């Protein structure tokens, strides 16, 4: 559902109750452009907690396109 910020301001509590009951998303626009999204909070909690959990923990030490072992050490059968 998409509504203007003027409509949202006029019926804020009614819209909050609808989102709570129906779990629908409401996109709030200002002059026709989306500026905010109102979602039911339980929907956010249902996301997989492991997705992105380790983001920023690791780091790249060297170029990932270069071989780990020296190519002269390889044996060809």
Secondary structure, DSSP 8 states (H G I E B T S, - for coil): -EEEHHHHHHTHHHHHHHHHHH---EEEEETTEEEEEE--HHHHHTS-TTTTTTTTT----S-TTS-SS-GGG----
